[in-house]
Amino acid sequence: MRDGYYFLSSHELPSRPIPQRSPELTISKEPGTIRIAAFGASSVYGTPFRPDAAFPHMLLRLLRAQWPNATFEAFNFGSPGRTYYFSLQTVRDCLPLRPDYLIVLGGGNELHPAGMAFAAQRRANPLWRLTDPEGWLARRSRACAIALELGRSGRDAGENAARVDGAEQAELAGAVASAVEDFAWITDRLLAIAQECEAQVVYLTHLRNLRDFPPEPGADELPALAADEAERLAAQTDRSAAESYQLARHYDRGGDVAQARRLYEEASNETVWKVRTHGRIQEFIRGMPARYPSVMLVDVEDALEKDSPGGILGDEAMIDHCHPTLHSQFRIAQELAEALRPGLEKRLGPPTDAMPAFEDIVGQLVPDPKALMDEGNEWSGYENLTCFRWKRARSYFEKRLESGYSLLSALGLGAACMELHDAAGAEAVAHLIRQHSTIPEIEALVHGKAGFAKIFFEKYL
């Protein structure tokens, strides 16, 4: 059994780090081997967990349990922050591996300015005319043009909502049609490449935390609407994203889940802060089997929504705005295993009844599941802290510290307590830190990756 992960061609990266490559990754393919390659951004890579614990590797173990005498190999080509265009180039690079299945999760970063700018900047590549002879994204994509302009002015709307004024918000919102057109153009070319290796292409829908992740900082802390306020807001045609979100929560609390979901998605589609996949791209993906008969669609968002309260994804399934929990990664693998089963059964014969549980799969993936969860909780706390979700960040840091001391998590917890005006909690965390860490150790971390805790450090330590 081989697992390959985080395989990147250095010419595809804006900076040129040494590509990380699993030592087992080889081009040669033994007869009878079934290869699965997954492409996308951070949700495919496995963020915030290790890439060898992401759904491609969970899927591998589910399939091996069902067909123990067959040989399966899985390769994770996910790369955090990358766009769909990046996946197009990576699919081309992986053709020598001769995959049997290409699993694609694309479109999550298409309206992130930095991502669009990266796609457009490929025109600097000497082989640009060979990879994109029409120069489509550089010459015709309005979405990329807007992103490049923001980049030249030193602004990145996807990273900091406070740095985007109303005009820029409107410009980026107006780029949606262009982004969808880009998505269709890239899909046509990706499928043409896939035909060269006769691989079955499988598209996944995106997971979006619509219920619990606000469209802008603080929108989840707005007061509940009274009935008359909700009625007036519902009649408005120029609602802000925060107002749509506030109205969605009103209907959600009242049990009108269908109306709530519509408004949650409306709020998500109207913001460029912590961008989730736009509803129009999600609709395009759902319509792929009709447009491209050879494509298999696995609607993982629909499947996980059925597991969620009221049929709307929230924090129970998601870490932040777009990254699934480890258990949700497992559910994606389960849905894929079920979708691939008919084709594999024709090729390999009937499967066994074995269906490993989540805990069994995680135990197979990594030697220390506890360390895996600790890393995930710490990263999740940090991510929610940068999203100004103080309560959510605090809960993740508390989970991490329950399993043992970590200076980074303790600093994060102290920063969250301070933002929540919990002076007693912040002081208790400061006491914990003083017991376990020296001032030089604390200063080194605060001046490094724990910069978010600088004010907490200065006030309490």
N, C-alpha and C positions, 0 to 999 in steps of 0.2 A: 504494500500500500504506500503510495506516495502522496505527500501534501506539498504543494508549492504555495508560497504566499508573498505578497508585497513585491511582486516582480514588476520592475519598471525599467523602461529603456531611458537612459540618461538624456537622450536628445529630446525627449518629450517634456522635460522638466525645465522651468524657468531658471532655477539655480541648478547646479549639477552635483547633487550628492552621489555618493557611491551607491548604486542600486543594491538593495537588500534582496537576497535571493536564497530560497531554501536550497540546502546542499543536495537535496534529492531531486531537484528539478532537472529533467533531462528532455532532450528533443525526441530521442528514440521512443517508439511506442511498440510494446509487445503485442503480437496478434491476440485478439480477443479482449484487449483492455478497453474499458470505457472511460473516457476522459471528460470531465466537467470543468468548464472554465467560467468564472463569474467576473463580471465587469461592472464598475460603477465608482462611487466616491466613498465617503467615510462609512456609510451604512453597510456597504459590502465589505470594506476593510475590517469592520468590527468595532469601530470607535464606540465606547471608550475602553473596550476590552482588547486583548491581544488578537491579532489577525488570525491565528490558528484556532481561535475559539468562535469565529464568526459562522454564519449559517452555511457557507459552502462546505466547511469541514464537519459541521453537524450533519449535513445532508449525506456526506460521504459515509459516515458511520451508520446512519440509518439504512442506507442502501446495502452496505456490507453485511448488516445484520439480516436483511431480507434475502440476500443472495450471497451466502458465505463462500460459495465456491467460485464466484466471479471476481474479476480484478477491476477495481474502480480507482481512479485517480482524480483528485480535485485540485484546482489551481485558483487562488484568490488574487485577482488583478485589481482589487479595489484600491483606491488612492485618495486619501482625505482631501477635500476641497476641490477636486477636479470636476470638469464639466463633461457633458455628453460627448463633445467633440474629442476630448482626450480619450474617451473609451473607443471611439471610432479608430483612432490611430493605434491604440493598444490591441484591439481585435486584429488589425492587420499584422501587427508584430507577432501575435501568438499563432498565426496560421501554421507554422512548421510543427507545432505541437499536435496538430490534427485532432482537435477536440470533437467529441460527439455531440456535446450540448454546450451552447453558449447562453449563459444566463445573464441578462442585462437589466440593470436598475439605473436608468439614465433620466436626467431632467431635473434632478434635485437642486443643482446649483446654477441653473441657466439664467436666473435673474439676480444672481450675486455679481455685482460689478467686477470684482477681481477675477471671477471665473470667466465672465464674458470677455474681459480684456485679454486674458490668457489665450482664449480661443482665437481672437482676432490677431494677436501678435504672432501667430504662427506664420504670418506672411514673411517674417524675417528669416524663416527656415530656408536654406538654399534649395531644399527639395519641395518647396511650397507648390510649385506648378505641377509636380507629379502627384502630390497627396491631395491637392485641391485645385485642379486645373481651372475651375471657374472663378477661383478667388472669392467664393460666395460670402463667407463670413467677414472677410476683411472689407469687401467692397459694398455689399448690399445689406448686411445686417444692421438695422438701426439700433438693436439692443447692444451690439458690440460697440457701435460708434459712441453711444452714450456712456458706456462703461469706460471706454478708452479716454474720453474727455474727463470723466471724474478722476481717472487714474493720473492723468497728466497734471491735474490741479492738486494732487496729493490727497484726494478724498476717497474714502471707500465706504459707500453707503451700506454695504452689507455688514460692516463691522460695528458701526456706531450710529445708532438712530439719531442721536443728538446732533450729529454733524450734517444731517440732511435737511435742507429747508423744503418748504412746500412745493416750490417749483421743481426741484430735483425729484421729489417724491412723485410728482405728476409725470415727469419725463420718464422715470423708470417704469411707472405703471403703464405708460403708453408704449413701452417696449415689449409688452406681452405678446402682441400679435407677431412682432418680428421674431421673438424667441420661439414661438410655436412653429413659425415657418422654418426657422433654423433647425428645430427638432425634427421636422419632417424631412428636410434635406439630408440631415445626418443619418436618419433611419434608412432612407433609400440606399445610401452608400454602404452602411453597415451590413444590411441584408445582402447586398451584392457581393461583399467580401465574404460573408458567411457561406454563400453558395459555393465558393471555391473549395471549401473543405467538407461540403455536404453535411454541415452540422445543423442540428435542430436548434433553432433560436427560441429562447424562452424569455419573455418580458415579464417583469414584476411591476405591480403598482407600488406607489410610495406610501409609507406610513407617515401620517401627519398628526401631531398632537394638537388637535383643534380645540378640545375642551379646556385644557388646563394651562396651555402656554399662550400668554397674551400676545396680541399683535404689536404692542409697544410697551415699554417698561411702565409698570404701575397700573395697567388696565385691569389686572385681576384684583386690584385692591379698591376699585371704584365701588361706591355704595350700591346696594340693591335698589332697583327701580321700583317706585310705587306704580300701581296699575295705570293711573292717568299719565305719569311720566313715560311709561312704556308705550302707551297708545300714541302720544305725541311723537315720540322718537320713531316709532314704526311708520308714521306717516311721512317722515322726512325722506327726501330723495338724495340729500347730500350729506349723509352720515359719515363721520370719520371711522377709521378702522376700530378705534377704541369704543366708539358709541355702538357700532355693530356688535362688538364683542360683549358689551354690557347688556345689550338687548337680548343677545343669544343666551346669556346666563339667566336672564329673567324668564324666558320661555323654558329653558332647561329645568329651572327650579319648579316651574308650573306643570311640568310633565309633557309639554308640547315638544317632543324630541325632534320631529321632522323640521319644524320651524327653527328650532335651536341649531340644528346641524347646518341648515342653509345659511344662517347668519354667522355661525362660527367660520364657515368656509369663506363667506364674503369678507369677514374681517381679515382672515389669513391672506386672501388674494390682494388685499388693498395695502399691504405693508411691504417694505423692503428690509425691515429689521429682522435679523435671524430668519432669513428667507426659507419658507417651506415650498415644496413643489406647488406651482400654481395649478389651480383647478382645471385650466384649459389644457395644460400638458397632461394632467392625470386623465382627463377625458380622452385625449388623443391616444394615450396608452391603452385605455379600456377599449377603444375602437379599433385597435390594431388587427385583430383576427379578421374583421370584415374588410379592412383595407389591404392587409397582407395575409392571404390565406395560409401561408406556410408558417406563420408565427403562432406559437403557443403562448397564451396569456395565463398567468397565475395571479389572481387578484388577492394579494395577501392583505391589503388594507381591508377589503370586504370581510375576509375570514377573521381577522383580528377584531374588527368592529363587532362581529357577532359574539365575541367573548367579552366585550366591554359593556359597562353600564349604559343602558340606553342606546347602544349601538354607535357610540361616538368615542374615538380614541382619546385617551387622556394619560395622566401620569402613571396609571396602573400598568400601562404597556410601553410607555416612552420615558426616556431619561430626560430629554429636553424637548426642543421643537421638532426634531426629525430623527433622532437616534433611538433605536429600539433597545429595550432592556435585554439582558441575556436570555431570559425566558422567551421574549418575543422573537429573538434570533432563532431559538429552537422551534417556535411555531412556524416561522418562515420555512425552515428546513422541512418540517412535517408537511406543509402544504405542497412544497416542491416534490417531495417523495411520492405523495399521492398523485400528483399530476404526471410524473414521469413513469409511474407504475405500468400503465397499459403498454407503452412502447417497450419498456424493459422486459415485460413479461413475454412479449412476442419474441424477443431476442434471446432471453435467458431461461424462459420457462416460468412456472409458478413460483412465487416467492414463499418464504417461510412465514409463519405468523408472528415472528419476532418483531417487536416494536419497542426499542429501548426507551426508558423514561428519561426525562430531562436530567435528573441527577446522574444517571448512568452515563449519558453522553458527555456531560461536563467532566466527569471523572476520567473518561477516556481521552479527552482533548488535552488536558494539562495535568502535570504531575501534582500540582498544589491548587485545588479549586478555591481554597480559602484565600490564598494570595491573589488569585484572579479576581475574586469579588472585592477584596480590599482595594486593589488598583482601580477597579471600576467605580467603586463608591467614592474614592478620592477624586478621580477625574470628574465624576458626575457632580460632586459638590462644587468643584471649581467652575465647571461650565455653567451651573445655575447661578453661581455668585456673579459671574461676568454678565449674566442676563438679568441681574437685579432681582432674582427670585430668592430673597433672603431665607424664607421659611423652608423652601425646598432644599436650598444649599445646606442649611443647618441640619436637616434630617439626614442628608447623605454623609456629612462629616461626622455626625453622631454615630451613624452605623459603622463608619470606618474605625472610629475610636473605641467602639465596643469590643473590637477584636484585638486591640493592642494600640500602644502609643505611636503616633506619627506626628512629627512637628508640623509638616505641611497641612495636615488635616486640622490640627489644633489651631494653627494660625487662621485657617479658613473658618473654623467654627467661631473663633473670637471675633473675626471681622463680621460674620453674619449676625452674631449677638449684638454687636455694637450698632449695626445698621437697623436692627429691630428694637433699639433703645432698651435692650436688656442688660443693664449695667451689672446686675448681680451675676448673670450668666457669663458676661465678658470677664469679670474679675475672677470667677471660678476657673475659667479656661486659662487665664494668665497665671494663676497659681499652679495649675497643672503643668504648664510649659516651664515655669521656673524650677519645678521639681525634676524635670527630665532633660532640660536643654540648657546649655550655657549661652550667655549673651552673644559671644562671637558666632556660635552656630545659628542663633536666631537672626542676627544681622546679615549673615551670609545668605540666608534663604530669603529674607525680606528684600535684600538688594538684588535678588535673582528672580526665581520663578514665583516667589510669594509676594511680589510687589503689591498685590491687592490688599495685603494686610499691613501696609506701612502705617496707616493712621492708627490702627489698633495697637501696633507695636509702640508707637510714640506715646500713646495715651495710657497704656496699661502695663507696658514692660520696660 
